[in-house]
């Protein structure tokens, strides 16, 4: 096991840090592009590096079903298989298994689900999730947790917290991979349940902690509040990861609250829908007003698409024709935007100017701060 994390600068609750894994270091706050089936859609690993990504996320559920974790192990592990030499975080597979609403059953042992590919029956347990992630060879493995849907009555959230705690202990005992396991704090929007969950998990002394269950439909203010209050409950010397969130504003607010790691499908998925992120807001390339617009997606953007001279007019045309080049060029821009946002936040924290950064972030978008 080769893993460490240190905080290099603090500015209010926000912090800049450095996370070291066997596959390289990650400057935090960091954004992890999502590589669902061992690929970040529409971009190559070389392009991810060019965009500034230092770590990617891969989905255990998908890789377990296809090609299978034993096959990945046989082929040299996930890093070699997907041609990505940097750090990889894998999720537990639970979130996807749970989302097979009609096809799943949850009990103390784990979650039983039917494959969306062929209908075959599977049982994912805290132990098997750890075994799969160990076989994949990820640098950070997430424990299996129970993430209750929203809205859920307090009683079910409380039960989910208790089960998540028991499963975290089983996961910690079971993990025998090359990386480290991270625990996941649950508790919905109930502050006392978040506190209870954090306290129990921190007592188990995990190398890192995630804030789970906050990307299932809460309003942005609730996400920011939960991220902030939960981050404050976690040990300062361990990385804090807000799972599955979100919009650029969500990232800024969570960083302000002391979160270090993020993942979200938004930059990649939205790019495929012609939805491009910029400092002044979103460019929806399907809008007719871009038909003859010779400007790049964003003036001054250094991404290969904008700096390379591709115009809004051309991107709109590609999107209308369903050309593969549209998601490719759009994804490059969106990932660049996200990675640059993180780099700008790191620099602001290191200079002690995060409050000013946050103010100008909202001013440029003509948007009041969250
Ligand atoms: Zn760009």
Boltz pocket constraint, residues with backbone or C-beta under 6 A from the ligand:
constraints:
  - pocket:
      binder: B
      contacts: [[A, 297], [A, 298], [A, 301], [A, 302], [A, 303], [A, 304], [A, 305], [A, 306], [A, 307], [A, 332], [A, 333], [A, 336]]
      max_distance: 6.0
